Amino acid sequence: MPRRSTPPPAPGVRTAVGQVVQIVRIALYAVLGLLALLTLSEVPVVSRWMRGLGSQRPLVGVLAGHWQNDSGAVCPDGLQEVEINLAVARRAAQLLREQGYDAEVLPEYSSKLSGYRADAFVAVHCDSCLDGYSGYKVASLSGASASGRLLSDVSEAYALATGLPSHPDTITDDMRQYHALRQIDASTPGVIIECGFMGGDRYLLTEEQDRVAVGIANGVMAFLRRTAPPTTGAP
C-alpha cells in the first residue's frame, strides 16, 4: 500500500521549535562560559579581578582559633579559649569593615583555607591558663617578607592597644608552622597571634576584648595602608 506523506509542520510550530532550540543553545553556552570562568578563577590575577567586580575593598581573613573544631585551652573554672578567640575575631572583623575593608571570620579548619587568597590573614588564639605569665606573641612562616611586615605592624599596634609585653621566648614551632599559614596561598601575608595568657591576662582577654580586637585591627590596617588602601567611605 502506498504510504501517506506526512504534511509539513505549520509555520507556527516551526517557529516554536526554533525558539526552543535557540533557548537550549543559549543555556548551553551560558553553562560552558560559567565553567570556563570557574576554571580561570583559580588563576591569581583573574581571581583578584573577579573579586574586584563585586567590591574594590581589600579582603582580610580572620581565623578564630579552634572554632568549629574543639575548645582549645580550658581553665580550671571552665573558661574556654575558643570563646575568647571567636569573640575577638568577630570584633576585629567588624572594626575592619567599619573602616572600609572586607573581612570574614573563618573556623579553624575552614574549607576555604587551601589556597586562600586575601590581602592579609590573621589567626587569633590565646595562650594557656598558667598564672604568673603575661604577654602576647606573633609568628609567621619564615622567609615570607610580606608576612614579616604584617607581623611587625600587628605586634606594634597590639602592644600599643593592650599594654602587654611581647613574649617571644614562648613562640613554638607549632606557631611558626601553623597549619593555616601553610595552607593559604603563598601570596597571602599571614600571621598567627596568641593574644595573651588566659591565666595572667585573663581580665584583658575576657573583660576588655575591644582593646584586644583594636590592637589586631589597627595592626592589619597599618599594613594594608601601604599595600592595599580601602576605598573611600566605609559602609
Backbone as CSV, one residue per row, in Angstrom:
resi,resn,N_x,N_y,N_z,CA_x,CA_y,CA_z,C_x,C_y,C_z
1,MET,0.843,-1.194,0.000,0.000,0.000,0.000,0.874,1.237,0.000
2,PRO,0.442,2.205,-0.711,1.221,3.447,-0.728,1.202,4.131,0.656
3,ARG,2.356,4.687,1.052,2.420,5.389,2.336,1.865,6.803,2.192
4,ARG,1.211,7.169,3.236,0.713,8.534,3.237,1.857,9.502,3.574
5,SER,1.976,10.536,2.854,3.009,11.543,3.154,2.616,12.360,4.369
6,THR,3.632,12.645,5.185,3.361,13.453,6.380,3.382,14.927,6.011
7,PRO,2.335,15.624,6.337,2.299,17.042,5.958,3.353,17.833,6.730
8,PRO,3.957,18.833,6.135,4.946,19.662,6.833,4.311,20.380,8.009
9,PRO,5.104,20.619,9.060,4.539,21.329,10.224,4.111,22.736,9.843
10,ALA,3.139,23.164,10.509,2.634,24.514,10.269,3.703,25.536,10.606
11,PRO,3.675,26.696,9.999,4.696,27.736,10.267,4.806,28.079,11.748
12,GLY,3.696,28.077,12.454,3.741,28.412,13.881,4.491,27.388,14.685
13,VAL,4.355,26.103,14.309,5.065,25.043,15.012,6.552,25.153,14.769
14,ARG,6.934,25.416,13.484,8.362,25.567,13.172,8.975,26.709,13.966
15,THR,8.253,27.779,14.100,8.754,28.922,14.861,8.967,28.567,16.334
16,ALA,8.013,27.835,16.911,8.118,27.454,18.321,9.298,26.535,18.551
17,VAL,9.475,25.558,17.643,10.605,24.638,17.772,11.925,25.390,17.660
18,GLY,11.998,26.326,16.727,13.218,27.118,16.568,13.546,27.929,17.807
19,GLN,12.516,28.442,18.455,12.742,29.227,19.669,13.281,28.343,20.804
20,VAL,12.715,27.123,20.895,13.189,26.198,21.932,14.650,25.836,21.697
21,VAL,15.001,25.557,20.442,16.387,25.230,20.105,17.317,26.385,20.458
22,GLN,16.859,27.594,20.153,17.683,28.766,20.446,17.889,28.942,21.945
23,ILE,16.839,28.702,22.731,16.942,28.821,24.185,17.908,27.782,24.741
24,VAL,17.805,26.544,24.234,18.702,25.483,24.685,20.139,25.821,24.336
25,ARG,20.364,26.363,23.140,21.712,26.720,22.717,22.292,27.813,23.620
26,ILE,21.489,28.814,23.943,21.954,29.909,24.804,22.283,29.379,26.202
27,ALA,21.423,28.471,26.724,21.668,27.904,28.048,22.962,27.098,28.058
28,LEU,23.197,26.354,26.972,24.420,25.561,26.880,25.652,26.461,26.860
29,TYR,25.589,27.541,26.064,26.710,28.483,26.021,26.945,29.109,27.400
30,ALA,25.855,29.400,28.116,25.989,30.009,29.440,26.684,29.058,30.415
31,VAL,26.312,27.777,30.362,26.929,26.783,31.237,28.411,26.635,30.912
32,LEU,28.738,26.560,29.617,30.140,26.432,29.216,30.943,27.659,29.634
33,GLY,30.339,28.833,29.480,31.021,30.056,29.893,31.267,30.100,31.387
34,LEU,30.278,29.620,32.169,30.433,29.593,33.624,31.541,28.640,34.037
35,LEU,31.590,27.474,33.383,32.645,26.512,33.693,34.023,27.081,33.378
36,ALA,34.122,27.791,32.259,35.401,28.407,31.896,35.795,29.475,32.910
37,LEU,34.807,30.246,33.374,35.088,31.307,34.344,35.533,30.724,35.670
38,LEU,34.899,29.623,36.092,35.296,28.979,37.336,36.716,28.436,37.248
39,THR,37.078,27.931,36.079,38.439,27.432,35.888,39.445,28.567,35.952
40,LEU,39.129,29.666,35.277,40.035,30.815,35.275,40.135,31.466,36.646
41,SER,39.098,31.294,37.465,39.116,31.933,38.791,40.215,31.393,39.682
42,GLU,40.793,30.243,39.309,41.904,29.698,40.081,43.213,30.404,39.769
43,VAL,43.256,31.188,38.700,44.439,31.960,38.356,44.451,33.214,39.221
44,PRO,45.528,33.496,39.986,45.523,34.608,40.937,45.093,35.938,40.349
45,VAL,45.615,36.306,39.175,45.272,37.603,38.586,43.785,37.682,38.289
46,VAL,43.241,36.606,37.723,41.823,36.588,37.387,40.976,36.586,38.656
47,SER,41.435,35.856,39.665,40.687,35.805,40.922,40.547,37.193,41.536
48,ARG,41.639,37.942,41.551,41.580,39.301,42.113,40.679,40.191,41.263
49,TRP,40.729,40.016,39.929,39.883,40.822,39.049,38.401,40.514,39.304
50,MET,38.080,39.221,39.460,36.697,38.835,39.707,36.205,39.379,41.038
51,ARG,37.061,39.303,42.047,36.673,39.855,43.338,36.419,41.350,43.230
52,GLY,37.193,42.007,42.389,37.034,43.434,42.204,35.741,43.816,41.517
53,LEU,35.125,42.868,40.770,33.858,43.171,40.122,32.774,43.456,41.152
54,GLY,32.847,42.764,42.279,31.835,42.959,43.295,32.250,43.984,44.346
55,SER,33.504,44.129,44.571,33.981,45.042,45.601,35.432,45.399,45.339
56,GLN,35.742,46.675,45.504,37.111,47.138,45.341,37.858,47.140,46.673
57,ARG,37.205,46.645,47.718,37.794,46.738,49.045,38.738,45.571,49.309
58,PRO,39.869,45.828,49.943,40.796,44.749,50.310,40.110,43.737,51.223
59,LEU,40.524,42.488,51.097,39.935,41.404,51.880,40.895,40.962,52.975
60,VAL,40.347,40.774,54.181,41.115,40.275,55.325,40.426,39.019,55.853
61,GLY,41.198,37.948,55.983,40.692,36.736,56.606,41.101,36.701,58.070
62,VAL,40.123,36.517,58.958,40.394,36.447,60.396,39.953,35.066,60.888
63,LEU,40.908,34.239,61.232,40.588,32.885,61.679,40.415,32.870,63.193
64,ALA,39.283,32.342,63.645,39.027,32.189,65.077,39.527,30.816,65.511
65,GLY,40.645,30.800,66.232,41.284,29.547,66.594,40.367,28.579,67.322
66,HIS,40.357,27.330,66.884,39.607,26.214,67.466,38.108,26.264,67.176
67,TRP,37.622,27.340,66.577,36.191,27.447,66.312,35.734,26.323,65.378
68,GLN,34.620,25.721,65.726,34.025,24.602,64.988,34.927,23.367,64.965
69,ASN,35.860,23.282,65.922,36.718,22.106,65.975,36.832,21.567,67.406
70,ASP,37.358,22.392,68.328,37.472,21.960,69.713,37.500,23.188,70.613
71,SER,37.715,22.970,71.898,37.636,24.069,72.870,38.924,24.857,73.000
72,GLY,40.045,24.304,72.523,41.322,24.937,72.793,41.678,24.745,74.260
73,ALA,42.486,25.657,74.787,42.850,25.570,76.207,41.610,25.779,77.077
74,VAL,41.565,25.071,78.204,40.431,25.182,79.127,40.973,25.439,80.537
75,CYS,40.482,26.484,81.177,40.910,26.818,82.538,40.151,25.972,83.560
76,PRO,40.657,25.882,84.792,40.001,25.060,85.823,38.538,25.433,86.062
77,ASP,38.196,26.718,85.853,36.801,27.126,86.077,35.936,26.955,84.835
78,GLY,36.494,26.388,83.768,35.701,26.112,82.573,35.828,27.130,81.453
79,LEU,36.567,28.208,81.665,36.768,29.185,80.598,37.482,28.522,79.427
80,GLN,36.909,28.651,78.235,37.460,28.005,77.052,38.108,29.025,76.120
81,GLU,39.250,28.651,75.606,39.969,29.532,74.675,39.126,29.896,73.467
82,VAL,38.393,28.925,72.915,37.639,29.171,71.690,36.631,30.303,71.861
83,GLU,36.080,30.453,73.073,35.109,31.522,73.313,35.767,32.896,73.129
84,ILE,36.966,33.042,73.652,37.686,34.309,73.525,38.095,34.539,72.072
85,ASN,38.656,33.505,71.465,39.120,33.639,70.078,37.999,34.106,69.153
86,LEU,36.833,33.487,69.272,35.722,33.816,68.380,35.212,35.230,68.622
87,ALA,35.078,35.613,69.891,34.594,36.966,70.200,35.559,38.026,69.677
88,VAL,36.851,37.809,69.868,37.850,38.784,69.414,37.902,38.822,67.886
89,ALA,37.871,37.655,67.242,37.923,37.614,65.785,36.733,38.333,65.173
90,ARG,35.550,38.112,65.714,34.352,38.777,65.182,34.432,40.282,65.381
91,ARG,34.920,40.710,66.529,35.019,42.150,66.794,36.074,42.786,65.898
92,ALA,37.211,42.133,65.709,38.255,42.673,64.841,37.749,42.782,63.399
93,ALA,37.027,41.760,62.939,36.475,41.800,61.587,35.485,42.946,61.432
94,GLN,34.663,43.170,62.453,33.705,44.267,62.390,34.408,45.622,62.339
95,LEU,35.457,45.785,63.120,36.228,47.033,63.097,36.824,47.279,61.712
96,LEU,37.316,46.243,61.072,37.888,46.371,59.728,36.813,46.763,58.723
97,ARG,35.628,46.165,58.834,34.544,46.516,57.914,34.142,47.982,58.086
98,GLU,34.114,48.429,59.324,33.736,49.821,59.589,34.732,50.810,58.992
99,GLN,35.943,50.375,58.733,36.974,51.239,58.155,37.140,51.028,56.651
100,GLY,36.217,50.306,56.039,36.222,50.203,54.585,36.886,48.974,54.014
101,TYR,37.135,47.969,54.843,37.739,46.727,54.354,36.696,45.615,54.366
102,ASP,36.868,44.629,53.518,36.092,43.399,53.610,36.814,42.464,54.574
103,ALA,36.062,41.836,55.455,36.666,40.912,56.419,35.712,39.758,56.658
104,GLU,36.266,38.557,56.716,35.454,37.385,57.005,36.111,36.567,58.111
105,VAL,35.266,36.000,58.979,35.744,35.172,60.085,35.687,33.711,59.646
106,LEU,36.798,33.015,59.796,36.920,31.640,59.345,37.099,30.698,60.528
107,PRO,36.540,29.477,60.465,36.790,28.481,61.508,38.177,27.872,61.380
108,GLU,38.565,27.105,62.371,39.922,26.548,62.438,40.312,25.770,61.185
109,TYR,39.439,24.918,60.723,39.761,24.105,59.546,38.790,24.402,58.411
110,SER,38.672,25.676,58.088,37.770,26.090,57.018,38.158,25.434,55.692
111,SER,37.151,25.072,54.908,37.414,24.520,53.579,38.017,25.560,52.644
112,LYS,37.939,26.822,53.022,38.496,27.904,52.196,40.013,28.031,52.327
113,LEU,40.596,27.431,53.357,41.996,27.700,53.666,42.961,27.267,52.570
114,SER,42.681,26.182,51.897,43.591,25.691,50.869,43.658,26.679,49.709
115,GLY,44.827,27.325,49.568,45.000,28.304,48.513,44.272,29.617,48.761
116,TYR,43.916,29.891,50.010,43.147,31.099,50.342,43.900,32.362,49.942
117,ARG,43.210,33.233,49.224,43.815,34.490,48.762,43.126,35.676,49.413
118,ALA,43.923,36.513,50.055,43.413,37.731,50.683,44.564,38.719,50.770
119,ASP,44.236,39.954,51.142,45.272,40.971,51.286,45.994,40.853,52.622
120,ALA,45.359,40.169,53.571,46.000,39.873,54.861,45.208,38.766,55.539
121,PHE,45.906,38.005,56.373,45.286,36.882,57.085,45.847,36.854,58.502
122,VAL,44.945,36.762,59.490,45.361,36.700,60.893,44.613,35.572,61.591
123,ALA,45.355,34.675,62.229,44.753,33.619,63.041,44.812,34.038,64.505
124,VAL,43.656,34.036,65.172,43.544,34.539,66.542,43.494,33.367,67.519
125,HIS,44.445,33.348,68.451,44.498,32.325,69.502,44.809,32.992,70.840
126,CYS,44.696,32.214,71.908,45.137,32.651,73.227,46.024,31.569,73.826
127,ASP,46.822,31.962,74.818,47.740,31.020,75.445,47.093,30.371,76.668
128,SER,47.837,29.533,77.332,47.326,28.669,78.401,46.856,29.457,79.621
129,CYS,46.325,28.717,80.580,45.769,29.306,81.806,46.805,29.450,82.924
130,LEU,48.076,29.348,82.607,49.117,29.440,83.623,49.129,30.820,84.277
131,ASP,49.142,30.841,85.591,49.306,32.097,86.324,50.781,32.487,86.319
132,GLY,51.024,33.762,86.447,52.399,34.238,86.502,52.996,34.517,85.142
133,TYR,52.264,34.237,84.069,52.732,34.541,82.729,51.839,35.608,82.115
134,SER,52.456,36.556,81.415,51.702,37.621,80.762,52.421,38.012,79.480
135,GLY,51.649,38.331,78.466,52.254,38.787,77.216,51.629,38.127,76.004
136,TYR,51.910,38.722,74.861,51.391,38.221,73.594,52.569,37.771,72.730
137,LYS,52.260,37.104,71.639,53.300,36.723,70.685,52.678,36.576,69.303
138,VAL,53.462,36.942,68.307,53.011,36.890,66.919,54.062,36.132,66.120
139,ALA,53.611,35.255,65.241,54.539,34.465,64.437,54.035,34.357,63.006
140,SER,54.970,34.102,62.094,54.630,33.889,60.688,55.577,32.822,60.143
141,LEU,55.284,32.351,58.953,56.192,31.410,58.307,57.488,32.123,57.964
142,SER,58.594,31.462,58.150,59.875,32.088,57.833,60.039,32.243,56.329
143,GLY,60.712,33.313,55.940,61.026,33.526,54.536,59.991,34.304,53.759
144,ALA,58.870,34.670,54.386,57.828,35.435,53.692,57.957,36.903,54.096
145,SER,58.481,37.728,53.202,58.762,39.122,53.554,57.495,39.902,53.864
146,ALA,56.433,39.692,53.064,55.186,40.412,53.324,54.604,40.010,54.662
147,SER,54.672,38.727,54.993,54.185,38.272,56.285,55.017,38.858,57.418
148,GLY,56.313,39.038,57.181,57.165,39.660,58.181,56.768,41.090,58.459
149,ARG,56.392,41.824,57.417,55.936,43.207,57.614,54.598,43.240,58.350
150,LEU,53.711,42.305,58.001,52.432,42.218,58.713,52.671,41.891,60.178
151,LEU,53.594,40.986,60.453,53.936,40.629,61.826,54.394,41.855,62.605
152,SER,55.266,42.637,62.025,55.783,43.821,62.714,54.671,44.819,63.015
153,ASP,53.793,45.043,62.022,52.713,46.011,62.207,51.717,45.545,63.259
154,VAL,51.347,44.271,63.223,50.399,43.745,64.210,51.015,43.768,65.605
155,SER,52.277,43.382,65.714,52.936,43.359,67.014,52.995,44.760,67.628
156,GLU,53.375,45.730,66.822,53.492,47.106,67.332,52.139,47.657,67.753
157,ALA,51.129,47.482,66.909,49.803,48.024,67.218,49.166,47.310,68.409
158,TYR,49.415,46.012,68.516,48.814,45.249,69.614,49.414,45.655,70.954
159,ALA,50.715,45.835,70.980,51.356,46.271,72.218,50.833,47.640,72.645
160,LEU,50.642,48.534,71.681,50.159,49.881,71.985,48.728,49.852,72.515
161,ALA,47.868,49.018,71.912,46.458,48.995,72.287,46.224,48.286,73.619
162,THR,47.009,47.253,73.910,46.735,46.438,75.091,47.680,46.697,76.264
163,GLY,48.855,47.246,75.978,49.840,47.439,77.026,50.580,46.178,77.407
164,LEU,50.331,45.072,76.712,51.013,43.819,77.030,52.424,43.803,76.458
165,PRO,53.327,43.122,77.133,54.675,42.944,76.593,54.685,41.782,75.603
166,SER,55.652,41.823,74.696,55.855,40.686,73.802,56.481,39.541,74.591
167,HIS,56.089,38.310,74.253,56.607,37.145,74.976,57.216,36.170,73.968
168,PRO,58.282,36.599,73.275,58.826,35.786,72.175,59.458,34.477,72.618
169,ASP,59.850,34.379,73.885,60.533,33.169,74.346,59.636,31.938,74.310
170,THR,58.316,32.148,74.263,57.407,31.003,74.269,56.786,30.754,72.897
171,ILE,57.323,31.388,71.848,56.870,31.070,70.490,57.353,29.670,70.134
172,THR,56.434,28.830,69.720,56.756,27.425,69.456,56.823,27.159,67.950
173,ASP,57.365,25.986,67.613,57.375,25.567,66.213,55.961,25.364,65.691
174,ASP,55.027,25.009,66.588,53.635,24.866,66.162,53.082,26.188,65.644
175,MET,53.545,27.298,66.221,53.121,28.599,65.722,53.812,28.922,64.403
176,ARG,55.101,28.683,64.357,55.861,29.019,63.137,55.448,28.149,61.950
177,GLN,54.952,26.969,62.232,54.500,26.064,61.176,52.991,25.810,61.269
178,TYR,52.278,26.794,61.718,50.829,26.680,61.905,50.164,26.225,60.605
179,HIS,49.265,25.281,60.719,48.696,24.639,59.532,48.039,25.637,58.579
180,ALA,47.328,26.621,59.118,46.631,27.571,58.247,47.613,28.428,57.446
181,LEU,48.734,28.793,58.055,49.730,29.594,57.346,50.377,28.795,56.228
182,ARG,50.428,27.477,56.393,50.981,26.632,55.337,49.958,26.337,54.247
183,GLN,48.671,26.482,54.574,47.630,26.175,53.608,47.274,27.347,52.699
184,ILE,47.284,28.554,53.245,46.861,29.702,52.447,47.818,29.923,51.277
185,ASP,47.347,30.646,50.273,48.173,30.902,49.098,49.457,31.629,49.499
186,ALA,50.548,31.314,48.801,51.848,31.912,49.133,51.840,33.427,48.992
187,SER,50.909,33.968,48.209,50.852,35.420,48.018,50.089,36.129,49.131
188,THR,49.465,35.384,50.021,48.667,35.981,51.098,49.524,36.195,52.342
189,PRO,49.754,37.435,52.763,50.508,37.676,54.003,49.705,37.165,55.206
190,GLY,50.350,36.350,56.037,49.605,35.774,57.147,50.413,35.673,58.418
191,VAL,49.722,35.822,59.562,50.352,35.679,60.872,49.387,34.969,61.812
192,ILE,49.944,34.441,62.887,49.147,33.923,63.988,49.513,34.723,65.231
193,ILE,48.506,35.112,65.993,48.751,35.859,67.223,48.165,35.101,68.406
194,GLU,48.961,34.958,69.458,48.487,34.494,70.761,48.240,35.763,71.568
195,CYS,46.967,36.070,71.822,46.602,37.389,72.344,46.999,37.626,73.792
196,GLY,47.332,36.577,74.497,47.713,36.706,75.895,47.498,35.381,76.604
197,PHE,47.898,35.336,77.859,47.722,34.129,78.657,46.376,34.188,79.383
198,MET,45.627,33.103,79.276,44.308,33.064,79.898,44.388,33.067,81.423
199,GLY,45.603,32.858,81.955,45.803,32.978,83.394,46.170,34.399,83.767
200,GLY,47.377,34.816,83.389,47.876,36.131,83.789,47.192,37.304,83.111
201,ASP,46.640,37.114,81.920,45.997,38.217,81.186,44.490,38.028,81.090
202,ARG,43.943,37.292,82.008,42.527,36.907,81.952,41.590,38.112,81.866
203,TYR,41.815,39.134,82.685,40.888,40.282,82.701,40.850,40.954,81.329
204,LEU,42.001,41.163,80.733,42.057,41.786,79.408,41.316,40.931,78.390
205,LEU,41.547,39.638,78.410,41.001,38.748,77.394,39.500,38.517,77.532
206,THR,38.977,38.707,78.728,37.546,38.450,78.938,36.720,39.719,79.127
207,GLU,37.309,40.740,79.735,36.554,41.950,80.055,36.913,43.149,79.177
208,GLU,38.023,43.079,78.471,38.446,44.200,77.624,38.762,43.716,76.205
209,GLN,37.860,42.935,75.682,38.081,42.346,74.365,38.122,43.387,73.251
210,ASP,37.493,44.541,73.466,37.578,45.603,72.460,39.026,46.051,72.265
211,ARG,39.772,46.170,73.361,41.181,46.566,73.256,41.985,45.520,72.486
212,VAL,41.685,44.277,72.740,42.365,43.185,72.038,42.069,43.257,70.545
213,ALA,40.779,43.419,70.212,40.383,43.481,68.804,40.937,44.719,68.104
214,VAL,40.959,45.846,68.813,41.505,47.080,68.238,42.980,46.902,67.915
215,GLY,43.718,46.252,68.801,45.137,46.026,68.540,45.366,45.232,67.276
216,ILE,44.562,44.181,67.080,44.697,43.359,65.874,44.290,44.144,64.634
217,ALA,43.119,44.783,64.694,42.616,45.528,63.536,43.556,46.671,63.157
218,ASN,44.060,47.397,64.137,44.963,48.512,63.839,46.254,48.024,63.176
219,GLY,46.753,46.893,63.628,47.960,46.346,63.016,47.732,45.946,61.573
220,VAL,46.602,45.296,61.307,46.274,44.912,59.931,46.105,46.152,59.056
221,MET,45.421,47.163,59.583,45.189,48.366,58.785,46.489,49.116,58.505
222,ALA,47.390,49.145,59.470,48.688,49.790,59.245,49.426,49.111,58.099
223,PHE,49.345,47.796,58.068,49.973,47.044,56.972,49.284,47.318,55.638
224,LEU,47.960,47.318,55.625,47.222,47.460,54.376,47.282,48.883,53.820
225,ARG,47.489,49.862,54.671,47.579,51.233,54.155,48.720,51.381,53.170
226,ARG,49.760,50.577,53.329,50.896,50.632,52.411,50.709,49.735,51.194
227,THR,49.888,48.704,51.346,49.786,47.712,50.278,48.432,47.673,49.598
228,ALA,47.355,47.922,50.324,46.008,47.817,49.745,45.067,48.751,50.493
229,PRO,45.148,50.061,50.248,44.288,51.014,50.966,42.820,50.778,50.662
230,PRO,41.937,51.078,51.640,40.500,50.857,51.421,39.922,51.878,50.474
231,THR,38.727,51.587,49.966,38.030,52.551,49.131,37.490,53.654,50.021
232,THR,37.183,54.793,49.416,36.673,55.931,50.163,35.278,55.635,50.655
233,GLY,35.077,55.860,51.945,33.744,55.710,52.505,33.446,54.301,52.943
234,ALA,33.396,54.088,54.238,33.012,52.790,54.769,31.521,52.643,54.711
235,PRO,30.999,51.407,54.627,29.557,51.215,54.549,28.889,51.602,55.847
